[in-house]
Amino acid sequence: MLLALPLLAMLTTAPAIAAIIPKPASVVAVEGTFTLAPHARIAAGKGAEEVAEFLRSALRPPTGFGLNLGGRAGKDTISLALDRKLSRLGEEGYLLEVHPDRVEIRAFRAAGAFYGVQTLLQLLPPEVFRSAKVEGQVWQAKCVKIEDKPRFGWRGVLLDPARHFLPKEGILRFIDTIAQHKLNVLQLHLTDDTGWRVEIKKYPKLTQVGAYIPEYLADYDPPKPKNGPRGGFYTQNDLREIVAYAADRHVTVVPEIEMPGHAGAVVAAYPEVGLPDSNVINGEDSSIRFMQDVLDEVMAIFPSKFIHIGGDEVDKSFWKKSARVQELIKQRGLKNEDEYQSWIIKQMDAYLASKGRRLLGWDEILEGGLAPGATVMSWRGIEGGIAAAKAGHDVVMSPTSNLYLDYYQAEPAEEPLAIGGYLPLEAVYGYEPVPSALNAKEAERVLGLQGNIWGEFTPNMKHIEYLAWPRLAAVSEIGWSSGAKDFTEFSGRLAADFARLDAMGVKYRPRTGSPIQALGEWTSVEASTEWVVREWDASEEMAKAGPYTVRFAYTHGAHRFHVRWAELVQDGKVVARDEHAGSAAWDVSANTYALASPGGGQLKVRAEVRYEGSDSNGILYAIRR
């Protein structure tokens, strides 16, 4: 449910307070400074004991203090209390008061107390996030009163160990960083064509075979690097450990088990479940039971309300060519392959509902009719989310245009290899999860948002951290903070966040680069396979005189977008032109054009373009050099 909370003015200039990410709703500075002393205590009221133990465990390594637990609130005490009178703050809101002689954290629920602790840690010196004792450090926090609660209940991030297996220890460390930023959902993409990563005891070949598929090279240009075997899987105990570790930090782990497409690893292990030489499930009754058996074991590991079944990018041509599937379509009274996919999804929706769970899938599950209890994760733009919300279904917004964090965040030549696209920090921070097309009632269906880090080009956790931070800090603030956003002010707080990430040893991307503005977009709706001239208004974005780079940044779709030339027009007259062949897709080849602006007047960027097919979408950026 959408939680609205007015963002009150921040009444302090103290750097430690201004540097909190995500930005709290209300911050009031108070005279004085609190100093954490070796003899300090942590007092926990009923229901807050585990949060108190978390705080003591977090403070012990950097401070060396063996803080005692217990007793009542008072001098030299950090007190944690749950208060029924604070129901207005919801499940995750909190009150934090830092006094010269004590700290008080109060909340309605334990999750709120936990987030109050995270804010307190950010008020202390960044060295508090180190894992070993820091000699000579004085542990002080400016006195302050904070009242805070999140805007959205779903503030998520996806990791993809199906493409490149990720060690359990790296995922645990990643959970620490997202919890610090008040993100509360971790989706694990556990199965795909390239690997099956979850132990299923009833079907052991899923990991015996499916977890050790030979090196997989999809049709990407440039080709993916060879990083050796992609083998590996998590035992059920491994996953229970991840789930428990996350739960202690109020992060819910949502598993994704792909079906009916992206099932290459399943078909490799159990060919009878799929079609020959395909990556799709065949839809036989026996195959439906097979996948439901899998979900039984998955649900026994993951207590999350939502179970993600994928449902995206199903190659329905395999069904179309299969005489048996065509027979099943007729037997079940279905019209076509879209309804066949919908029928499969509905079986899973009903099965999960019978177990007290809810089905979550990518927006393709809308095709052929949406299952009654399904929740949609909208990735191909925002249209799927709008359609689902208007139809009375819950939605998590995750569009490629703003939340696919496996895209490049700067010039590709200067960055580690990525899947393509272009998503600078500014574009992430500027995203608004509730589409303007929704009315107030429909907007309540937007559960929140999720940033996704897919695994095709991310062979290790260091690479993932570089793609994630600071863009996940922006996702955190969008999901938590209400009211108007100010990118310049947010950027000022990032310096302190970087210091905290430094203390944790996280490999983030430093803030560098030139001002970036989005000029417009291209979409599949406008597709033309013939060369046509299109133009975008740039009167505001290129108003300052000087050199600019115009970039055609692909976001999603099956086809490339080609460019012959680009030019800048001022008041109807061409004032700059760059002519060379360019292509915007995964290859991002020569997709930038140098156009100097004289400044002022009516400015338009004009280009001769062609779609390679009917499915290509992207954004045009102007970057001031």
Buried (B, 14 or more C-beta within 10 A) or exposed (E): EBBEBEBBEBEBEBEBBBBBBBBBBBBBBBEEBBEBEEEBBBBBBEBBBBBBBBBBEBBEBBBEBEBEEEEEBEEBBBBBBBBEEBEEBBBBBBBBBBBEEBBBBBBBBBBBBBBBBBBBBBBBBBBBBBEEEBEEBEBBBBBBBBBBBBBBBBBBBBBBBBBBBBBBEBBBBBBBBBBBBBBBBBBBBBBBBBBBBBBBEEBEBBBEBBBBBEEBEEEBEEEBEEEEEBEBBBBBEBBBBBBEBBBBBBBBBBBBBBBBBBBBBBBBBBEEBBBEEBBBBBBBEEBBEBBBEBBEBBBEBBEBEBBBBBBBEBBBEBBEEBEEBBEBBEEEEBEBBBBBBBBBBBBBBEBBBEEEBBBBBBBBBBBBBBBEBBBBBBBBBBBBBBBBBBEEBBBBBBBBBBBBBBBBBBBBEEEEBBBBBBBBBBBBBBBEBBBEBBEEEBBBBBBBBBBBBBBBBBBEBEBBBBBBBBBBBBBBBBBBBBBEBEEEEBBEBBEBBBBBBBBBEBBBBEEEBBEBBBBBBBBBEEBEEEEEEBEBEBEEBBEEEEEBBBBBBBBBBEBBBBBBBBBBBBEEEEBBBBEEEBBBBBBBBEBBBBBBBBEEBEBBBBBBBBBBEEBBBBBBBBBBE
